[in-house]
Amino acid sequence: MVFQVFSQMDTGGVAVLKKGRVLMIALACDHGGFVLMGKVKSYLDACNLEYEDFGTYSDESSDYPEFAIRAARAVAGGECERGILICGTGIGMSIAANKIPGIRAALCSNCFMAEMARRHNDANVLALGARVIDTGLALSIIELFLNTGFDAGGRHSRRVGMLNDLDRNRG
């Protein structure tokens, strides 16, 4: 639970970005991800990480696009620096989030995927499948996603720039 990209010195234990801003994480789930999201929130609380919960707020059947889009808009709009989305497989949430310009949502089912999503693609939203991975793996993926920086420069920056161009030129 050590967050290398954050500094907790002189902030009362609140994680902040190296730039000095408090890290805010957008959270969203549907009914399929509700139980795992509760465990994620407990984990984030234990790490002194701040989040905004965009729902759902129960395990009753719900429509994932509604919640994914709220969280994705918060990340794209700069209210939150990262997003974590959870549904049954993670597929629907990632598809919905990626409809929002500026979002690079990555569905990750192992730690290597989470690391590469951040290092090579500067992913700003993580999607997880509660019916695909267990809690321990989910928390490991989240820790890695939050701790891994973008390998700025060269081919990775060029490729992310191409993705940003696609967002700007959507019809």
C-alpha positions as CSV (number, residue, x, y, z in Angstrom):
1,M,0.0,0.0,0.0
2,V,2.9,2.4,-0.7
3,F,2.0,5.1,-3.2
4,Q,5.2,6.2,-4.8
5,V,3.6,8.8,-7.1
6,F,2.1,10.5,-4.1
7,S,3.5,12.4,-1.2
8,Q,1.8,12.2,2.2
9,M,4.3,14.5,4.0
10,D,2.8,17.5,5.7
11,T,-0.7,16.7,4.4
12,G,-2.2,15.0,7.3
13,G,-1.9,11.6,5.6
14,V,-3.9,12.6,2.6
15,A,-2.3,11.4,-0.7
16,V,-1.3,14.2,-3.0
17,L,0.1,14.2,-6.5
18,K,3.7,15.2,-6.8
19,K,2.4,18.4,-8.3
20,G,0.8,19.2,-4.9
21,R,-2.8,18.5,-5.9
22,V,-4.9,16.1,-3.8
23,L,-5.5,12.9,-5.8
24,M,-9.2,12.4,-6.5
25,I,-10.4,9.1,-7.9
26,A,-13.7,8.7,-9.6
27,L,-15.4,5.5,-8.7
28,A,-18.4,3.8,-10.5
29,C,-19.9,0.4,-10.6
30,D,-23.1,-1.4,-11.6
31,H,-24.8,-4.1,-9.6
32,G,-22.3,-6.7,-10.8
33,G,-19.4,-4.7,-9.3
34,F,-21.2,-3.4,-6.2
35,V,-19.7,-5.9,-3.7
36,L,-16.1,-5.5,-5.0
37,M,-16.5,-1.7,-5.1
38,G,-17.2,-1.8,-1.4
39,K,-13.9,-3.6,-0.8
40,V,-12.1,-1.1,-3.1
41,K,-13.5,1.8,-1.1
42,S,-12.3,0.3,2.1
43,Y,-8.9,-0.2,0.6
44,L,-8.7,3.4,-0.7
45,D,-9.8,4.7,2.8
46,A,-7.0,2.7,4.4
47,C,-4.6,4.3,2.0
48,N,-5.9,7.8,2.7
49,L,-6.9,8.2,-0.9
50,E,-9.8,10.4,-1.8
51,Y,-12.6,9.4,-4.1
52,E,-15.9,10.5,-5.4
53,D,-18.5,7.7,-5.8
54,F,-20.7,8.0,-8.9
55,G,-22.8,4.9,-8.1
56,T,-24.4,2.6,-8.2
57,Y,-25.4,2.5,-4.5
58,S,-27.0,-1.0,-4.2
59,D,-26.8,-4.4,-5.8
60,E,-30.1,-4.0,-7.5
61,S,-30.0,-4.3,-11.3
62,S,-28.7,-1.1,-12.9
63,D,-27.4,0.1,-16.3
64,Y,-23.6,0.4,-16.4
65,P,-23.4,3.2,-19.0
66,E,-25.1,5.7,-16.7
67,F,-22.5,5.3,-13.9
68,A,-19.5,4.8,-16.2
69,I,-20.2,8.0,-18.1
70,R,-20.6,10.1,-14.9
71,A,-17.2,8.9,-13.6
72,A,-15.5,9.3,-17.0
73,R,-16.8,12.9,-17.4
74,A,-15.3,13.7,-14.0
75,V,-11.9,12.4,-15.1
76,A,-12.1,14.1,-18.5
77,G,-13.3,17.3,-17.0
78,G,-10.4,17.4,-14.5
79,E,-12.5,17.0,-11.3
80,C,-10.7,13.6,-10.8
81,E,-7.3,12.4,-11.9
82,R,-8.1,8.7,-12.2
83,G,-11.1,6.5,-12.4
84,I,-11.9,3.0,-11.3
85,L,-14.9,1.3,-12.9
86,I,-16.3,-2.1,-12.0
87,C,-19.0,-4.3,-13.5
88,G,-19.3,-8.0,-14.0
89,T,-16.7,-8.3,-16.7
90,G,-15.4,-4.8,-16.9
91,I,-16.1,-4.8,-20.7
92,G,-19.3,-2.7,-20.6
93,M,-17.8,-0.1,-18.3
94,S,-14.7,0.3,-20.4
95,I,-16.7,0.6,-23.6
96,A,-18.9,3.3,-22.1
97,A,-16.1,5.2,-20.6
98,N,-14.1,5.3,-23.8
99,K,-17.0,7.1,-25.5
100,I,-16.0,10.2,-23.5
101,P,-13.3,12.3,-25.2
102,G,-10.1,12.4,-23.2
103,I,-10.7,9.1,-21.6
104,R,-8.3,6.2,-22.0
105,A,-10.0,3.4,-20.1
106,A,-8.2,0.1,-19.9
107,L,-9.8,-3.2,-18.9
108,C,-7.2,-5.0,-16.9
109,S,-7.3,-8.5,-15.5
110,N,-3.7,-8.8,-14.3
111,C,-1.0,-6.6,-13.0
112,F,1.1,-6.5,-16.2
113,M,-1.9,-5.1,-18.1
114,A,-2.3,-2.4,-15.5
115,E,1.3,-1.4,-15.6
116,M,1.4,-1.2,-19.4
117,A,-1.9,0.7,-19.5
118,R,-0.2,3.4,-17.4
119,R,3.3,3.3,-18.8
120,H,2.6,3.0,-22.5
121,N,-1.0,4.3,-22.9
122,D,-1.3,6.9,-20.1
123,A,-4.6,5.2,-19.2
124,N,-6.6,7.4,-16.8
125,V,-9.4,5.0,-16.1
126,L,-9.1,1.4,-14.9
127,A,-12.0,-1.1,-15.6
128,L,-12.2,-4.3,-13.6
129,G,-14.5,-7.3,-13.8
130,A,-15.8,-8.5,-10.5
131,R,-16.9,-11.8,-11.9
132,V,-13.5,-12.3,-13.5
133,I,-10.9,-11.5,-10.8
134,D,-10.9,-12.0,-7.1
135,T,-10.6,-9.2,-4.5
136,G,-6.8,-9.7,-3.8
137,L,-5.9,-9.4,-7.5
138,A,-8.2,-6.4,-8.0
139,L,-6.5,-4.5,-5.2
140,S,-3.1,-5.4,-6.5
141,I,-4.1,-4.2,-10.0
142,I,-5.4,-0.9,-8.4
143,E,-2.2,-0.3,-6.4
144,L,-0.1,-0.8,-9.5
145,F,-2.4,1.3,-11.7
146,L,-2.2,4.2,-9.2
147,N,1.5,3.9,-8.6
148,T,2.7,3.6,-12.2
149,G,3.5,6.7,-14.2
150,F,3.5,7.3,-17.9
151,D,6.7,6.8,-19.9
152,A,6.5,10.2,-21.5
153,G,8.5,10.9,-24.6
154,G,9.2,9.0,-27.7
155,R,6.8,6.6,-29.2
156,H,4.4,6.4,-26.3
157,S,3.8,10.2,-26.2
158,R,3.4,10.2,-30.0
159,R,0.8,7.4,-29.8
160,V,-1.2,9.0,-26.9
161,G,-1.1,12.2,-29.0
162,M,-2.7,10.3,-31.9
163,L,-5.4,9.1,-29.5
164,N,-6.0,12.7,-28.4
165,D,-6.2,13.8,-32.0
166,L,-8.9,11.2,-32.5
167,D,-10.9,12.6,-29.6
168,R,-10.6,16.2,-31.0
169,N,-11.7,15.1,-34.5
170,R,-14.7,13.0,-33.6
171,G,-17.7,13.8,-35.8
